[in-house]
Amino acid sequence: MPRQKYSTYRENMDEISDSFSDVTVVDVYDIASDIGKECERIIDLYGADAVTGLMPKVINALEILENLATRNERENTQLLELQTKISQLENDKLEKAEYREKFEKELEAIEDQWRSETKDLVGVVSRLQEENRKLLREQNSSPSNFVEGDSPVSENSPNGEMLQRLKDTIEKQRDEIRYKEKLIQEKCGDIDNLKSHVERLMTSSRDAKRKHKTLQVQVRTLCDERADFLVQLQDQQRDITALRQRLGLAQKENEDLSKLDLPLPSNKAIYDLDDPNRPRFTTQELKDILNERNELKARVSDLEDELETYRPKPKPES
């Protein structure tokens, strides 16, 4: 969520409540920073008493919002993990269901083929038994015809060919079954590889979560340091304002003394009040104030740059 002024947050409170799931700890820190700037303006305009009773309530509300944002991030992470796991389990379930359905269809086809072949074999066996009984009757009735004739051999030869074809078919089906078993073993190996890959991904996800928590701690520390330096910079600006007020009083006293036309000691210097280059502070005071102000500004700029690197990129508005 982009940074906004506190007034903008109050005007868009409904939108923030609708998109609360997108609020992060960094967003809370940005809100706190904006509120701090607004409070500084109020203090400069109306004094510190104007926000004395309000600040504890604002701080309490920001702490509650920070806790809610932290809990929200944790719950979103857990929800994402559960959704990923559910999706993975559903995919595994679908793959297993498809494989099982395919295997059942193949098994059903094999069983149908086996039933048809068994039925054919039963018919062949019945026909052979009938022919054997017929041959026995013929043998009992006329043994000489059975010895001289070759008709039984010619009748049995088609049955032998059929038995050979059935044997070939059975061998072919056995080869197909062995091939299917090999495919099943390969699929099991692929499933084991996928499980190991998922475990590696889960380990990487845990490492990324730990790094994310570390970055959050660093961002919080940087925000605290930035707030401290902003307070110090504001104190320096107040000191400069106080020195300017003292300078105005000194100028007024100098004007009063010049109007009295009192004789000045020999070791005192006289300056023209209209001279823009007249000295106002000692050289050491000016050096100390300017150096301290420049150091604070440089430190604040460095902290803002470092905070910008850790701040997540704004999400595109849907």
ZAKOLZA-826097 format. One record per residue (C-alpha): residue in one letter; chain; x, y, z. Coordinates in Angstrom, 2 decimals. Example, Ala and Ser with C-alpha at 12.3 -4.5 7.8 and 13.67 -1.06 7.14 Angstrom:
REM ZAKOLZA-826097
[a A [12.30 -4.50 7.80]]
[s A [13.67 -1.06 7.14]]
//
This chain:
REM ZAKOLZA-826097
[m A [0.00 0.00 0.00]]
[p A [1.53 3.36 -0.98]]
[r A [2.42 5.90 1.66]]
[q A [-0.29 8.47 2.38]]
[k A [-0.91 11.29 4.79]]
[y A [-2.83 10.69 7.97]]
[s A [-5.79 12.68 6.68]]
[t A [-5.89 10.46 3.60]]
[y A [-5.98 7.38 5.82]]
[r A [-8.96 8.76 7.70]]
[e A [-10.81 9.59 4.47]]
[n A [-10.12 6.13 3.00]]
[m A [-10.78 4.14 6.19]]
[d A [-13.40 1.97 4.46]]
[e A [-11.00 1.03 1.69]]
[i A [-8.30 0.17 4.23]]
[s A [-10.72 -2.04 6.16]]
[d A [-11.63 -3.85 2.94]]
[s A [-7.99 -4.42 2.00]]
[f A [-6.74 -5.16 5.53]]
[s A [-5.31 -8.45 4.39]]
[d A [-2.68 -6.51 2.39]]
[v A [-1.45 -4.41 5.36]]
[t A [2.09 -5.27 6.48]]
[v A [4.32 -4.17 9.35]]
[v A [6.19 -1.81 7.02]]
[d A [2.88 -0.10 6.16]]
[v A [2.23 0.40 9.88]]
[y A [5.67 2.00 10.25]]
[d A [4.90 4.33 7.34]]
[i A [1.61 5.33 8.99]]
[a A [3.43 5.95 12.28]]
[s A [6.00 8.12 10.48]]
[d A [3.27 10.19 8.81]]
[i A [1.42 10.60 12.12]]
[g A [4.68 11.69 13.76]]
[k A [5.20 14.38 11.12]]
[e A [1.64 15.66 11.58]]
[c A [2.12 15.76 15.36]]
[e A [5.34 17.72 14.90]]
[r A [3.46 20.28 12.83]]
[i A [0.76 20.55 15.49]]
[i A [3.43 20.98 18.18]]
[d A [5.12 23.72 16.15]]
[l A [1.81 25.55 15.67]]
[y A [0.03 25.03 19.02]]
[g A [2.64 23.66 21.41]]
[a A [3.27 20.27 22.99]]
[d A [0.18 20.48 25.23]]
[a A [-2.09 20.11 22.20]]
[v A [-1.04 16.46 21.65]]
[t A [-0.12 15.40 25.20]]
[g A [-3.35 13.50 25.79]]
[l A [-3.63 12.23 22.21]]
[m A [-0.19 10.66 21.77]]
[p A [-0.64 7.70 24.22]]
[k A [-3.87 6.73 22.48]]
[v A [-2.28 7.00 19.04]]
[i A [0.72 4.93 20.18]]
[n A [-1.60 2.29 21.66]]
[a A [-3.61 2.13 18.42]]
[l A [-0.42 1.81 16.36]]
[e A [0.86 -1.00 18.60]]
[i A [-2.45 -2.85 18.21]]
[l A [-2.30 -2.32 14.44]]
[e A [1.29 -3.61 14.37]]
[n A [0.30 -6.77 16.27]]
[l A [-2.63 -7.31 13.92]]
[a A [-0.40 -6.81 10.87]]
[t A [2.16 -9.29 12.24]]
[r A [-0.58 -11.83 12.93]]
[n A [-2.04 -11.17 9.49]]
[e A [1.30 -11.83 7.78]]
[r A [1.75 -15.03 9.77]]
[e A [-1.78 -16.22 8.96]]
[n A [-1.35 -15.33 5.28]]
[t A [1.87 -17.33 5.19]]
[q A [0.20 -20.32 6.83]]
[l A [-2.79 -19.99 4.49]]
[l A [-0.49 -19.93 1.47]]
[e A [1.31 -23.04 2.73]]
[l A [-1.98 -24.84 3.31]]
[q A [-3.29 -23.85 -0.12]]
[t A [-0.08 -25.09 -1.74]]
[k A [-0.28 -28.35 0.18]]
[i A [-3.97 -28.80 -0.66]]
[s A [-3.28 -28.11 -4.33]]
[q A [-0.45 -30.62 -4.30]]
[l A [-2.61 -33.24 -2.59]]
[e A [-5.43 -32.63 -5.05]]
[n A [-3.04 -33.01 -7.98]]
[d A [-1.68 -36.23 -6.47]]
[k A [-5.22 -37.45 -5.91]]
[l A [-6.21 -36.67 -9.50]]
[e A [-3.09 -38.36 -10.86]]
[k A [-3.71 -41.43 -8.73]]
[a A [-7.38 -41.49 -9.73]]
[e A [-6.49 -41.21 -13.43]]
[y A [-3.83 -43.87 -13.12]]
[r A [-6.17 -46.12 -11.17]]
[e A [-8.96 -45.62 -13.70]]
[k A [-6.58 -46.36 -16.55]]
[f A [-5.26 -49.43 -14.75]]
[e A [-8.81 -50.66 -14.04]]
[k A [-9.77 -50.20 -17.68]]
[e A [-6.71 -52.11 -18.83]]
[l A [-7.36 -54.80 -16.24]]
[e A [-10.99 -55.01 -17.31]]
[a A [-9.94 -55.31 -20.95]]
[i A [-7.49 -58.07 -20.02]]
[e A [-10.20 -59.84 -18.01]]
[d A [-12.65 -59.57 -20.92]]
[q A [-10.06 -60.94 -23.29]]
[w A [-9.24 -63.69 -20.82]]
[r A [-12.93 -64.57 -20.46]]
[s A [-13.40 -64.69 -24.22]]
[e A [-10.30 -66.81 -24.66]]
[t A [-11.36 -69.04 -21.78]]
[k A [-14.75 -69.43 -23.37]]
[d A [-13.11 -70.34 -26.67]]
[l A [-10.86 -72.82 -24.90]]
[v A [-13.84 -74.36 -23.12]]
[g A [-15.60 -74.68 -26.47]]
[v A [-12.50 -76.25 -28.01]]
[v A [-12.14 -78.67 -25.09]]
[s A [-15.82 -79.60 -25.33]]
[r A [-15.51 -80.14 -29.06]]
[l A [-12.37 -82.24 -28.57]]
[q A [-14.07 -84.31 -25.90]]
[e A [-17.02 -84.84 -28.21]]
[e A [-14.67 -85.86 -31.01]]
[n A [-12.82 -88.20 -28.66]]
[r A [-16.07 -89.87 -27.65]]
[k A [-17.01 -90.13 -31.30]]
[l A [-13.64 -91.66 -32.12]]
[l A [-14.00 -94.11 -29.26]]
[r A [-17.39 -95.17 -30.53]]
[e A [-16.02 -95.55 -34.05]]
[q A [-13.05 -97.49 -32.72]]
[n A [-15.29 -99.82 -30.80]]
[s A [-17.57 -100.32 -33.79]]
[s A [-14.92 -100.72 -36.54]]
[p A [-11.29 -101.06 -35.39]]
[s A [-10.03 -101.70 -38.94]]
[n A [-11.35 -98.40 -40.23]]
[f A [-9.64 -96.55 -37.41]]
[v A [-6.30 -98.14 -38.21]]
[e A [-6.50 -97.59 -41.96]]
[g A [-8.12 -94.15 -42.07]]
[d A [-6.33 -90.86 -41.43]]
[s A [-9.46 -88.83 -40.82]]
[p A [-8.90 -88.41 -37.02]]
[v A [-5.50 -86.88 -37.62]]
[s A [-6.90 -84.53 -40.19]]
[e A [-9.71 -83.59 -37.80]]
[n A [-7.33 -82.95 -34.88]]
[s A [-4.87 -80.81 -36.85]]
[p A [-7.06 -77.62 -36.79]]
[n A [-7.47 -78.04 -33.03]]
[g A [-3.69 -78.16 -32.60]]
[e A [-3.32 -74.95 -34.56]]
[m A [-5.94 -73.29 -32.37]]
[l A [-4.14 -74.44 -29.22]]
[q A [-0.90 -73.01 -30.57]]
[r A [-2.59 -69.69 -31.27]]
[l A [-4.00 -69.66 -27.74]]
[k A [-0.54 -70.32 -26.31]]
[d A [0.89 -67.47 -28.36]]
[t A [-1.89 -65.17 -27.16]]
[i A [-1.27 -66.12 -23.53]]
[e A [2.45 -65.43 -23.91]]
[k A [1.67 -62.08 -25.49]]
[q A [-0.63 -61.17 -22.61]]
[r A [2.05 -62.16 -20.12]]
[d A [4.49 -59.86 -21.88]]
[e A [1.95 -57.05 -21.71]]
[i A [1.41 -57.67 -17.99]]
[r A [5.17 -57.54 -17.37]]
[y A [5.35 -54.28 -19.35]]
[k A [2.50 -52.80 -17.29]]
[e A [4.23 -53.81 -14.07]]
[k A [7.39 -52.10 -15.29]]
[l A [5.41 -48.93 -16.02]]
[i A [3.90 -49.07 -12.53]]
[q A [7.38 -49.29 -11.00]]
[e A [8.53 -46.30 -13.07]]
[k A [5.50 -44.29 -11.94]]
[c A [6.25 -45.15 -8.32]]
[g A [9.83 -43.94 -8.83]]
[d A [8.56 -40.68 -10.34]]
[i A [6.23 -40.20 -7.36]]
[d A [9.14 -40.70 -4.94]]
[n A [11.21 -38.14 -6.86]]
[l A [8.33 -35.65 -6.73]]
[k A [8.00 -36.16 -2.98]]
[s A [11.70 -35.47 -2.45]]
[h A [11.42 -32.37 -4.66]]
[v A [8.45 -31.13 -2.60]]
[e A [10.44 -31.64 0.60]]
[r A [13.31 -29.59 -0.83]]
[l A [10.85 -26.83 -1.79]]
[m A [9.39 -26.82 1.72]]
[t A [12.90 -26.51 3.18]]
[s A [13.63 -23.58 0.86]]
[s A [10.33 -21.98 1.89]]
[r A [11.24 -22.24 5.56]]
[d A [14.63 -20.64 4.88]]
[a A [12.92 -17.82 2.98]]
[k A [10.56 -17.25 5.92]]
[r A [13.49 -16.98 8.32]]
[k A [15.19 -14.47 6.03]]
[h A [11.94 -12.51 5.76]]
[k A [11.65 -12.31 9.55]]
[t A [15.26 -11.13 9.78]]
[l A [14.57 -8.42 7.20]]
[q A [11.49 -7.32 9.16]]
[v A [13.59 -6.95 12.30]]
[q A [16.17 -4.93 10.36]]
[v A [13.46 -2.70 8.88]]
[r A [12.00 -2.11 12.34]]
[t A [15.44 -1.17 13.69]]
[l A [16.02 1.21 10.79]]
[c A [12.63 2.83 11.34]]
[d A [13.43 3.35 15.03]]
[e A [16.81 4.87 14.20]]
[r A [15.22 7.09 11.59]]
[a A [12.63 8.31 14.10]]
[d A [15.38 9.04 16.65]]
[f A [17.40 11.02 14.14]]
[l A [14.32 12.94 13.04]]
[v A [13.68 13.87 16.68]]
[q A [17.29 14.97 17.08]]
[l A [17.09 17.01 13.89]]
[q A [13.92 18.69 15.11]]
[d A [15.59 19.47 18.44]]
[q A [18.46 21.07 16.55]]
[q A [16.03 23.14 14.53]]
[r A [14.34 24.27 17.74]]
[d A [17.72 25.22 19.17]]
[i A [18.44 27.23 16.03]]
[t A [15.07 28.96 16.40]]
[a A [15.84 29.75 20.03]]
[l A [19.24 31.15 19.05]]
[r A [17.58 33.30 16.43]]
[q A [15.18 34.64 19.04]]
[r A [18.11 35.39 21.32]]
[l A [19.79 37.10 18.40]]
[g A [16.72 39.27 17.91]]
[l A [16.77 40.24 21.59]]
[a A [20.48 41.04 21.36]]
[q A [19.87 43.18 18.30]]
[k A [17.10 45.02 20.11]]
[e A [19.34 45.65 23.11]]
[n A [22.06 46.84 20.78]]
[e A [19.64 49.27 19.18]]
[d A [18.61 50.54 22.62]]
[l A [22.24 51.05 23.58]]
[s A [22.97 52.86 20.35]]
[k A [20.05 55.21 21.00]]
[l A [21.41 56.09 24.43]]
[d A [24.72 57.27 22.86]]
[l A [26.72 55.90 25.76]]
[p A [30.50 55.93 25.46]]
[l A [31.77 52.48 24.55]]
[p A [34.89 50.96 26.07]]
[s A [37.99 50.86 23.96]]
[n A [37.94 47.05 23.77]]
[k A [34.40 46.90 22.25]]
[a A [33.59 46.88 18.53]]
[i A [30.74 48.82 16.95]]
[y A [28.70 47.22 14.14]]
[d A [26.17 48.71 11.81]]
[l A [22.74 47.11 12.26]]
[d A [22.00 47.54 8.57]]
[d A [25.18 45.68 7.62]]
[p A [24.12 42.17 6.41]]
[n A [27.65 40.85 7.04]]
[r A [27.81 41.82 10.71]]
[p A [28.66 38.92 13.07]]
[r A [25.76 37.28 14.92]]
[f A [27.34 34.14 16.45]]
[t A [30.77 33.06 17.39]]
[t A [32.67 31.08 14.81]]
[q A [32.82 27.97 17.00]]
[e A [29.04 28.02 17.63]]
[l A [28.30 28.27 13.92]]
[k A [30.72 25.45 13.12]]
[d A [29.24 23.16 15.76]]
[i A [25.64 23.83 14.72]]
[l A [26.31 23.41 11.00]]
[n A [28.39 20.26 11.43]]
[e A [25.80 18.63 13.66]]
[r A [22.97 19.57 11.31]]
[n A [24.84 18.23 8.26]]
[e A [25.65 14.96 10.04]]
[l A [22.01 14.47 11.04]]
[k A [20.76 15.22 7.53]]
[a A [23.28 12.82 5.99]]
[r A [22.33 10.11 8.48]]
[v A [18.60 10.60 7.82]]
[s A [19.21 10.43 4.06]]
[d A [21.19 7.19 4.44]]
[l A [18.46 5.68 6.60]]
[e A [15.76 6.64 4.09]]
[d A [17.75 5.06 1.25]]
[e A [18.32 1.89 3.24]]
[l A [14.66 1.75 4.26]]
[e A [13.63 2.17 0.62]]
[t A [15.71 -0.88 -0.33]]
[y A [13.96 -3.00 2.30]]
[r A [10.45 -1.73 1.58]]
[p A [8.43 -4.19 -0.59]]
[k A [7.34 -3.02 -3.99]]
[p A [3.74 -1.70 -4.16]]
[k A [1.24 -4.25 -5.43]]
[p A [-0.63 -3.37 -8.65]]
[e A [-4.15 -2.20 -7.98]]
[s A [-6.78 -4.60 -9.30]]
//
